[in-house]
Structure formats: C-alpha cells, structure tokens
Amino acid sequence: MQETDAEKKLATWPREVVIYTDGASRGNPGAASIGVFVTGPSGETVLEYKECVGHQTNNYAEYTAVLRSLELAKEHGTSVVTIRSDSELMVRQMQGQYKVKSPVIIPLFQSCKALIPEFKKVEFEHVRREYNREADRLANEALDAV
C-alpha cells in the first residue's frame, strides 16, 4: 500500500515538537472547531490539523485542541512536547495554577493530564494571539467549511 505525502510527513515527526493550539466557537456556545499547528525544532511545519467539534463553548474547543495534540504526538512517537496557546485560562489550568471547575471541562482536563506521563516532557506556554496565528487560521478554516 502506497502512503500519501501527508501520511509520510506524519510518519516522520521529530522527537521534539512545538504545537500551537487554538479553539474557536462562533456564538460561545456555538459551532466550534480546533486548529493544531505542529512544528519541529527548526520551526519546520510538521502538521496542520483542523476539525469541527460540534456545538460547544470556546473553552471546550481549547481543551479539545490540546487533547488532540497530545494524542497525535503520542501516536507519532514524539517524546518532548511544548504546547503553546493564546488561552491563558487553559494554560494556567494545565500548569496547575488555576483550578478547573466546569463539569463539562473536567473530563477533557483529566484526559489531557492522563496523557502527559506518556512523554518525557510536556510544557504549556501562554502566547499572545499574534504568535498563534496558524492555529487560529486552521480553527477558522474548519468553521468556514461548515
């Protein structure tokens, strides 16, 4: 069976990646989507991923983007992951600085936390919106296609 170019690219993930994530919701709650932009150590694009996640809140979409990122990184054998997001709330919650109180978000948070031990190292970094443009673009492209 012959692999497509996209599958070949996915199969060659570096051991260390930076993943930019974004969640979008038009209406909050409303139509929601995620964008995941994965780069290697030299800044090269490893993967662009977008997905609609139904009728949800922005916070739900933000957590779904992180969960999908961790799942993809695990699937492709990455061992060191830096997740960058413009969602300060989500980043602070993942860092343990803020508590997660929403009963809808708690299961997503727990799923993300359960994947972290699968890696050598996982870090979460808050970035300003202008440094998260690619993930934002992907999330919006997913919504525009609905």
Secondary structure as UniProt FT lines:
FT   HELIX           5..11
FT   STRAND          16..26
FT   TURN            27..29
FT   STRAND          30..39
FT   TURN            41..42
FT   STRAND          45..56
FT   HELIX           58..75
FT   TURN            76..77
FT   STRAND          80..85
FT   HELIX           88..94
FT   TURN            95..96
FT   TURN            103..105
FT   HELIX           106..115
FT   HELIX           116..118
FT   STRAND          121..126
FT   HELIX           129..131
FT   HELIX           133..144
//
